Amino acid sequence: MHAKKLFILAFLCITIVTNGQKITRSDLKLLQNIEDTLTPYARKMIFGEDPLNRFEADSAFVKILVRALKIPNSFYYPFDSINTVSMLYPPDSSFRIFTWQLERDESYYRHHGALQMRTADGSLKIFPLIDVSEYTEDPVDSIRNNSNWIGAIYYGIVMKEFKSKKYYTLLGYDDYSFESTRKWLDMLTFDNNGNPQFGGRYFDYAEDSLKPAQPAYRFLLEYKKDARARMNYDPEMDMIIFDHLISETNESQKKFTLIPDGDYEGFKWQNGKWVHVDKVFTFKLNDGEAPVPAPLLDASGKADENKLTEQSKKNSQKEPSPKKPGRLKAIDDLQDYY
């Protein structure tokens, strides 16, 4: 039997035992066939030769993915061959979140995604994630829902609890623009009706010229393109650790001049908030010595293809297109099909 099918069957056996759920043989076959159809679109929407190819592939991918997710108990199907889309589960497996990045050119990136909830009867409960970054002057200014999401490719989830409520911290990556890159910390919670909310007053730090002005409802690290600034959760230290930045031109207000200086800051979870730690280490580390998980970018500053299923994929090798599209068709597809 093909290794992929063995993996899927083993995965399903585990879920049947631990969750009492079962994908029928006929549904499993259908999911496998749909996955085979999805795979080339998933690659083309990242590696397509021109923007039109990528946008068309993205639209087709969304429609076919929704068809797959409507199959009973699809939550337990891993889609392990779709390696250009980040698919993450929190430690409690209460949901999974799909995110990916669509590039027009090196100055225009948008994100698409979906939040699929685990349900007791295996039916589909899903929230499309609609990226409105393009139309937002201040992306840290408010709590948001899935319809006005600040987009990112999520490469990590940290689950914490406070007063019997669960908080899911999402670590995200955004190619953003020709000059700068962004990394995000955004808090995902659920209201009394089970609807997702992004953001909140969960980041406690003193204002400086490098960080978003308070009150900040999500945390942003923006820096010079390909400067390789890191931001990750370290489970041994139980902290989110990120590079301390300085301006290489003494102009800290210009984010495209910010680069790591070898020091590290962090956040520690205390009483329902991430509290800032000004200096994580008492000594400077050389590049590559930070005690953090595998980074999103490889040694050349590009996304590592081998980590796409767990983290994300960027594509910055395309020729720029002189025409900037309006509202992406895939956003309409997300609204029409979920």
C-alpha positions as CSV (number, residue, x, y, z in Angstrom):
1,M,0.0,0.0,0.0
2,H,1.2,3.5,-0.8
3,A,2.9,5.2,2.1
4,K,0.5,8.2,2.0
5,K,-2.5,5.9,2.3
6,L,-0.9,4.0,5.2
7,F,-0.3,7.3,7.0
8,I,-3.8,8.5,6.5
9,L,-5.3,5.2,7.7
10,A,-3.1,5.3,10.8
11,F,-4.1,8.8,11.4
12,L,-7.8,7.9,11.1
13,C,-7.4,4.9,13.5
14,I,-6.0,7.3,16.1
15,T,-8.9,9.7,15.7
16,I,-11.5,7.0,15.8
17,V,-10.1,5.7,19.1
18,T,-9.6,9.1,20.7
19,N,-12.5,11.0,19.3
20,G,-15.1,8.5,18.5
21,Q,-15.2,9.8,15.0
22,K,-15.0,7.9,11.7
23,I,-14.5,8.8,8.1
24,T,-16.3,6.2,6.1
25,R,-14.4,4.2,3.4
26,S,-16.3,5.9,0.6
27,D,-15.8,9.4,2.1
28,L,-12.1,8.6,2.6
29,K,-11.8,7.7,-1.0
30,L,-13.6,10.9,-2.0
31,L,-11.3,13.0,0.2
32,Q,-8.2,11.4,-1.3
33,N,-9.5,12.1,-4.8
34,I,-10.3,15.7,-4.0
35,E,-6.9,16.1,-2.4
36,D,-5.3,14.9,-5.6
37,T,-7.3,17.6,-7.4
38,L,-6.3,20.3,-4.9
39,T,-2.6,19.7,-5.0
40,P,-1.7,21.2,-8.3
41,Y,-3.8,24.3,-7.6
42,A,-2.1,24.7,-4.2
43,R,1.3,24.8,-5.9
44,K,0.2,27.0,-8.8
45,M,-1.3,29.7,-6.5
46,I,2.2,30.1,-5.0
47,F,4.5,29.2,-7.9
48,G,2.4,30.3,-10.9
49,E,4.3,32.2,-13.5
50,D,2.2,35.4,-13.4
51,P,-0.4,37.0,-11.1
52,L,-3.4,35.9,-13.2
53,N,-2.3,32.3,-13.0
54,R,-1.9,32.6,-9.3
55,F,-5.2,34.3,-8.7
56,E,-7.1,31.8,-10.8
57,A,-5.5,28.9,-9.0
58,D,-6.3,30.4,-5.7
59,S,-10.0,30.8,-6.6
60,A,-10.2,27.2,-7.8
61,F,-8.4,26.0,-4.7
62,V,-10.9,27.7,-2.4
63,K,-13.9,26.2,-4.1
64,I,-12.5,22.7,-4.1
65,L,-11.3,22.9,-0.5
66,V,-14.7,23.9,0.7
67,R,-16.2,20.9,-1.2
68,A,-13.7,18.7,0.6
69,L,-14.4,20.2,4.1
70,K,-18.2,19.6,3.7
71,I,-17.6,15.8,3.8
72,P,-18.5,14.5,7.3
73,N,-15.5,14.3,9.7
74,S,-13.2,16.1,7.2
75,F,-11.6,17.7,10.3
76,Y,-9.7,14.5,10.8
77,Y,-8.3,14.4,7.3
78,P,-4.7,15.7,7.2
79,F,-4.4,16.9,3.6
80,D,-0.7,15.9,4.0
81,S,0.2,16.5,0.3
82,I,-0.9,20.2,0.4
83,N,2.4,21.6,1.4
84,T,2.0,25.3,0.3
85,V,-0.7,26.0,2.9
86,S,-0.1,26.3,6.6
87,M,-2.5,24.0,8.6
88,L,-2.1,24.3,12.3
89,Y,-3.9,22.7,15.3
90,P,-3.7,24.0,18.9
91,P,-2.7,21.6,21.6
92,D,-6.3,20.8,22.5
93,S,-7.2,20.1,18.8
94,S,-10.4,22.2,19.1
95,F,-9.9,23.7,15.7
96,R,-7.5,23.9,12.8
97,I,-6.5,27.0,10.9
98,F,-5.6,27.2,7.2
99,T,-3.6,30.2,6.0
100,W,-1.7,31.0,2.9
101,Q,-0.2,34.0,1.1
102,L,-1.1,35.3,-2.4
103,E,1.5,37.4,-4.2
104,R,0.8,39.9,-7.0
105,D,4.4,41.1,-7.0
106,E,7.0,42.0,-4.4
107,S,5.1,45.0,-3.2
108,Y,1.6,43.4,-2.9
109,Y,0.7,40.4,-0.8
110,R,-2.6,39.3,0.6
111,H,-3.6,36.4,2.8
112,H,-6.4,33.9,2.7
113,G,-7.5,31.4,5.3
114,A,-10.2,29.5,7.1
115,L,-10.9,28.4,10.7
116,Q,-12.4,24.9,10.9
117,M,-13.9,23.9,14.2
118,R,-14.0,20.4,15.5
119,T,-17.7,19.4,15.9
120,A,-19.2,16.5,17.9
121,D,-21.2,15.1,15.0
122,G,-18.5,15.7,12.3
123,S,-20.5,18.4,10.5
124,L,-18.8,21.4,9.0
125,K,-18.4,24.5,11.1
126,I,-16.0,27.0,9.5
127,F,-15.2,30.6,9.4
128,P,-13.6,32.2,6.3
129,L,-10.8,34.6,7.1
130,I,-11.1,37.8,5.0
131,D,-7.9,39.9,5.0
132,V,-8.7,43.6,5.1
133,S,-5.1,44.8,5.7
134,E,-5.2,46.7,2.4
135,Y,-8.1,48.9,3.7
136,T,-6.9,49.4,7.3
137,E,-4.9,52.4,8.4
138,D,-4.0,51.0,11.8
139,P,-4.0,47.2,12.0
140,V,-3.4,47.1,15.8
141,D,-6.3,49.4,16.7
142,S,-9.2,47.0,17.6
143,I,-10.6,43.5,18.3
144,R,-11.6,42.0,15.0
145,N,-13.6,39.0,13.7
146,N,-13.1,36.7,10.8
147,S,-14.7,39.1,8.3
148,N,-12.2,41.9,9.0
149,W,-9.1,39.9,9.8
150,I,-5.5,41.2,9.7
151,G,-4.0,38.6,7.5
152,A,-0.8,36.5,8.1
153,I,0.6,33.0,7.4
154,Y,0.5,31.4,10.8
155,Y,3.5,29.3,11.8
156,G,2.8,28.7,15.5
157,I,0.0,28.5,18.1
158,V,0.5,28.9,21.8
159,M,-2.4,27.9,24.1
160,K,-2.7,29.5,27.5
161,E,-5.5,29.6,30.1
162,F,-6.6,32.2,32.6
163,K,-9.7,31.9,34.9
164,S,-10.9,28.8,33.0
165,K,-10.8,30.5,29.6
166,K,-8.5,29.5,26.8
167,Y,-6.4,31.9,24.8
168,Y,-4.7,31.0,21.6
169,T,-1.7,33.2,20.6
170,L,-1.1,33.1,16.8
171,L,2.4,33.7,15.5
172,G,2.2,35.0,11.9
173,Y,4.4,36.0,9.0
174,D,3.6,38.6,6.3
175,D,5.9,39.5,3.4
176,Y,4.1,42.8,3.5
177,S,6.0,45.0,1.0
178,F,9.1,45.5,-1.1
179,E,10.9,47.2,1.7
180,S,9.8,45.5,4.9
181,T,8.5,42.3,6.4
182,R,6.1,41.8,9.3
183,K,5.6,39.3,12.1
184,W,2.5,39.2,14.2
185,L,1.3,38.1,17.6
186,D,-2.5,38.0,17.6
187,M,-4.8,36.5,20.2
188,L,-7.6,34.2,19.1
189,T,-10.5,33.7,21.6
190,F,-14.1,32.6,21.2
191,D,-17.2,34.5,22.4
192,N,-20.1,32.9,24.2
193,N,-21.7,31.9,20.8
194,G,-18.5,30.2,19.6
195,N,-17.5,33.0,17.2
196,P,-13.8,33.8,16.8
197,Q,-12.4,37.1,17.9
198,F,-8.9,38.3,17.0
199,G,-7.0,40.7,19.3
200,G,-7.4,42.3,22.6
201,R,-5.5,44.1,25.4
202,Y,-3.2,41.2,26.0
203,F,0.2,42.7,25.3
204,D,1.6,44.6,28.2
205,Y,4.7,46.7,27.3
206,A,6.0,50.3,27.7
207,E,5.8,52.3,24.5
208,D,9.0,53.0,22.5
209,S,9.6,54.1,19.0
210,L,9.9,50.5,17.7
211,K,6.7,49.0,19.0
212,P,3.0,49.7,18.2
213,A,1.6,52.6,20.2
214,Q,-0.6,51.5,23.1
215,P,-3.4,50.6,23.3
216,A,-2.3,47.8,20.9
217,Y,-4.7,45.0,20.3
218,R,-2.1,42.8,18.6
219,F,1.7,43.0,18.5
220,L,3.7,43.8,15.4
221,L,7.3,43.4,14.6
222,E,8.2,45.1,11.3
223,Y,11.7,45.2,10.0
224,K,13.9,45.5,6.9
225,K,13.2,43.1,4.1
226,D,15.1,39.8,4.6
227,A,16.7,41.0,7.8
228,R,15.8,37.7,9.4
229,A,14.3,39.0,12.6
230,R,13.0,36.1,14.7
231,M,9.9,35.7,16.8
232,N,9.0,32.3,18.3
233,Y,7.7,30.6,21.3
234,D,10.3,28.7,23.4
235,P,8.6,26.0,25.4
236,E,11.5,25.4,27.8
237,M,11.6,29.0,28.8
238,D,7.8,29.3,28.4
239,M,8.3,32.6,26.6
240,I,7.7,34.3,23.3
241,I,11.2,35.5,22.3
242,F,11.9,38.0,19.5
243,D,14.9,40.0,18.2
244,H,15.6,43.4,19.6
245,L,15.7,45.8,16.6
246,I,17.7,49.0,15.9
247,S,17.7,51.3,12.9
248,E,20.8,51.1,10.8
249,T,20.3,54.7,9.8
250,N,19.2,56.1,13.2
251,E,15.7,56.5,11.9
252,S,13.6,54.2,14.0
253,Q,10.3,55.5,12.6
254,K,11.4,54.0,9.2
255,K,10.6,50.4,9.7
256,F,12.5,49.3,6.6
257,T,15.7,50.4,8.3
258,L,15.3,48.1,11.4
259,I,17.6,45.1,11.8
260,P,18.4,42.7,14.7
261,D,21.3,43.8,17.0
262,G,21.9,40.4,18.7
263,D,19.8,41.1,21.8
264,Y,16.5,39.5,22.6
265,E,13.2,40.7,24.1
266,G,10.3,38.5,25.1
267,F,6.8,38.1,26.5
268,K,5.9,36.0,29.6
269,W,2.3,34.9,30.3
270,Q,1.2,36.4,33.6
271,N,-2.4,36.8,34.8
272,G,-4.0,36.6,31.4
273,K,-1.5,38.9,29.6
274,W,1.7,38.6,27.7
275,V,4.0,40.8,29.9
276,H,7.1,42.3,28.2
277,V,10.6,41.2,29.3
278,D,13.0,43.9,28.2
279,K,16.2,41.7,28.1
280,V,15.8,37.9,27.9
281,F,19.5,37.1,28.0
282,T,22.3,38.9,29.9
283,F,24.7,38.3,26.9
284,K,24.4,38.7,23.2
285,L,24.0,35.6,20.9
286,N,25.5,35.1,17.6
287,D,23.3,34.6,14.6
288,G,21.6,31.2,14.7
289,E,22.2,30.6,18.4
290,A,18.8,31.7,19.7
291,P,17.0,28.9,21.5
292,V,13.9,29.0,19.3
293,P,12.1,26.4,17.1
294,A,12.9,26.0,13.4
295,P,12.5,29.4,11.8
296,L,10.1,30.3,9.0
297,L,13.0,31.4,6.7
298,D,16.0,29.4,5.7
299,A,19.7,30.5,5.7
300,S,19.2,32.6,2.6
301,G,16.3,34.5,4.0
302,K,13.7,32.7,1.9
303,A,10.9,30.4,3.1
304,D,12.0,26.8,3.5
305,E,9.9,24.5,1.2
306,N,10.4,21.5,3.5
307,K,8.5,23.3,6.4
308,L,5.5,24.5,4.5
309,T,3.0,22.0,5.9
310,E,3.8,23.2,9.4
311,Q,4.5,26.8,8.9
312,S,4.1,28.7,5.6
313,K,5.5,29.5,2.2
314,K,6.5,32.8,0.6
315,N,7.2,33.5,-3.1
316,S,9.3,36.4,-3.9
317,Q,10.8,35.4,-7.2
318,K,8.1,36.7,-9.6
319,E,8.4,39.6,-12.0
320,P,6.4,42.6,-10.8
321,S,3.1,43.4,-12.5
322,P,2.4,47.0,-13.3
323,K,-1.3,46.7,-12.7
324,K,-2.7,46.4,-9.2
325,P,-5.9,44.4,-9.0
326,G,-8.9,45.6,-7.1
327,R,-10.7,43.3,-4.7
328,L,-9.3,39.8,-5.2
329,K,-11.8,37.4,-6.7
330,A,-10.9,34.7,-4.1
331,I,-12.3,36.9,-1.3
332,D,-15.7,36.8,-3.1
333,D,-15.3,33.1,-3.5
334,L,-14.7,32.7,0.3
335,Q,-17.8,34.6,1.1
336,D,-19.9,32.8,-1.5
337,Y,-18.9,29.2,-0.6
338,Y,-18.6,29.1,3.2
